[in-house]
Each structure stands twice: as C-alpha cells, then as structure tokens.
C-alpha cells in the first residue's frame, strides 16, 4: 500500500541528487530541516548512505530508491505525494524535472552554479533555460551564478545568492553541566586530547605528552581509549612512564598534580574536544584500525594532528584541513610530540583551530537559510494545488 494519503496529511519534502557528489549537501540539509520546529518530513533519493554523512536516525529523514523511467517516477510521486521537490547541484535531471512538472510538484534548485563555469555538465542552452524555468526558487552558490541564472530564467523563478551549502554535518550537542564541571576542574590549565586512541598508539601519545610538557609544564593530556575496557591498562602504562594519572571510570578527580586523565567511560568525545584546543586523531598512525570523525574535532574548535593512515572516507576533509592550516599531517609517530608542542603555542594553535572551525562549519549559514526557505514555502503553500 502506498503512503500518498498519509503524506498528504503530513507534508513531505523530496530531496534529490542527480550526481552522488551532491549527496552530502542534501544529507546535511535534511538534518538541518529535521532540527527546526514544525518541519516537514524529508525523503532523499540519489543519496546512498555514506560513512561520512553523519546523519542521525531521525524518523523525519528517510531514503528512497529512484528509477529513471517515467512510469517509475510517476509511481514514486504517487506513493509519496511530495509537497516540494528540491534538487541540488549543477546537474539538471531532466526526466525527474519533467515528471514532477507533469504531476504539478513545485521545485527548488539549490547549491546551483553558473552553468558556464568549469566542470558544468549542463547542455543545450534552450533546454537548460526551459528546465530552469520550472523552478519556483533557485538558490545559487555565489553572486555571479545568481546574475547569470537570473538572466536565463527571465523572471520565471526567484533567484537568490544564498551561498555554497555545507557538506559536513554539525557537531552534536552535549550536556553542558558535565562540561562546566570539567572546565572547573581544569581551571586555566592547557589540555590536549588523544581522541579515540587505540592501545597500539598509547606509547606514541604518552611520549608526545612528555615532549610537550617541556614547554608547557601544566599541560594535561586527556586520553580517550578506543576500548573503554583498556582504561586500567592505559592508566598503569601512564604511571609506569612517570605520569600522575586519574581515571574517569574510577571517579578520580583532576587535580593540580594530574598529568594524564583517562576518559574511559564511553562519554561523547565532544565533551573533551570542547576542552582541548589540539586533538590527535587516534588510529591515524596505524594501518587498518580506523579513525574517529575528524570533522567533529574541527567543528568544536580543535586543531588536529593526524597520521597517514586515517579512514579513506575522511581523506578529502583531512587534505583540505592540512592545506588550510587547520591541521598537521605527520608521517611518523616520533613527529607527534613536536607537532603537538607547535600547535599548543597560543598564537599558532588559535589560528589553526580557527581555520579548522571555518572549514568544518563552511556553508552552515547557507544551509540554514535554505532549510528555512523550504519550510516557509511548504507552510505557506500547504493545501494549494
């Protein structure tokens, strides 16, 4: 049985990526829509789930499979009865646009780009103009694209230079009471975070801490084990090499003498990333063990140090991060201590953390603006047609 009748009572927004490269934009947009009060549900097509999407299991967000033939498109529309179709990027899926038009489904084009710029795959100017004229709103990545598309649609669609949309999901929220307690324990002490550290990299991280302590005598290392069950072993190892250590799992407090704090209670890493201006991406020095989300650290204002073996899904982000100066890539574990000391220098670290944050949150305001535009449009036009 189809869900069309149900969806007519509850508005549904259909988000479609003609090019899988545009899927992250729609995944983040769906998450943003779901966080706004009285928002419609969303269904994503052309967006295969990826490890880097960071999409929650929100019931308002679902995924659908879409075939390209007219009958299948008509069946999809009849089954879901979307109130609005939103297409992202510079590829215009003409069959989808034409079937939506035939079924009187209004459309938005978002994250749109000047069609004559490099890498564009729009073809046949007359066909492109006609397709663009089908949209109610077009949100472009920049002013230049907006000016060109404004001329192409000749007033048939509202064109807005909203900006490039975010491709990375925002960092998760945490309990502020726990954060406040930890901040009070730290006081003005500097801290760095060994983020999701596998036991194979424990010695490298402890040696790096010893190196950094030479120039920052009050420095605290917060070590989050990948496996919380290794907390006791890591605490014992830290003490063996001469560090005063406290364990979260044992309710041991951070005091003025604590040099290593083992965060072995499976807490959200965001709690500790908010305390540390520098984080090392655990597992990134060891082949095939995996690494935690670098984006989370960057979005929370931490400059990152990472090795040459991070998850493949994070390669694009980490390359951009190192090029921007928001992080440091190291080839050998022995380089961790020197990189840590460099980023803990106040001016260097603050600049790197800001660059990391800029990259991680790039496009977030534009995504929010598009989400609000979609919700406003659906609410204003509900019941019409």
Steps between C-alpha positions, in 0.01 A plus 500: 500500500630846414545777752363778282184558704698518822758736348226735382415550866867537597704706256800324346799664331676294235876568484674367188865488392550432128872468570612295806762772562212726607363247750686644804336840443154343515584276795609798708198699381264219604657500845463878524134486396429229759636722780258786429164505674195402292721386214373261231637149466760441228588218265838487324562343160831473320668502842648163587591491868865585556718458807578872502142625479451514880124473456303403809222246513240778508156363403440811290779397259469201268664381180340377182611324183417680177487350152539726198205387285180704490273229639725440799530874566122541483458207741752651742316834492161334545627292791667785689300805386779750569403857570829623352791358298845639581786430256861575591801587291589573141353190334140545386321162498259575216282185532443571870425866433253419222310235698482732802367777276244264346383402849486867611776458759667837576880504486803675652854489359767546768879529511472602134804611305565725201441254212793627294758448775746207478369148577145595409303227330202703394445484125271641230435860608135499388428180690685631803302825499172310480599268785614789720169671441321210669639591843322722750827598670866466400764536773848556356850458641610855417396837361646432155291185457192684625545776241540254211209280606281806559547592135434141388168464684378852409290537812338155485674395823623683808881490500687548828878513558483295820857369492662157475329249730668298773633156412577396857251444779519720811654373822265328746376674814607388848399540864627843606501409870772237449700740286479770766624258767801398293583861416494582870737207568743617233490867590748684279708191421569424132385158375526283194290202398606155382178435312372140485847358556564133420732330745756452220564876500509554877879516528526748213242726664663479845842580354349796316354623829843476666647704215230769524535527878850642454349826375157483668561374855134502609374324187230234549459209261143370468519147362180343370558126440340346194403210724391620844598160640867591442478794741671318785785383276550849358499656847759247616716574195477876561617449859782270386648779290472744788172686460254581777178349367126514574224280358150616424360147538625498860351845572849640560511878482737715300719688745806723466733199493310303232693477175299234316122460527365169365148567366386137507123534553387494134402867520425701188837616368351846454520549875880487491548660160338812640772513764801442276628743235710219347396141429683199360288278277540155654565212263629723223858371547407133477385323182150351495386591851278794404478853637225712660317788324750779441215733415366487855831618641534779245140617548562527874805720457787254529803511275577145388810285478460184296710231341506361149257213571159661572172359369471537122163670544675789676776549244340796321427690820843435652677606181308826501567538872877469463506731197302764689734488800232360729691179560836329474560169323791295635666198343661352810391460861824670608375825345192515723672671793656778292172568317313504829741751654472721190119507504487558876678832452211746558513699178576203274238278659227765503556577133494130405188432708321792336591373154379152592173643630453712186539194279275276711219754518534632144158550346303447822329841481401441136363156585293646782367771267393240242340282768296796624401592142378145438298486823351845444403411143336172602306665782381788282393273215353210694160406365549670165503322167 
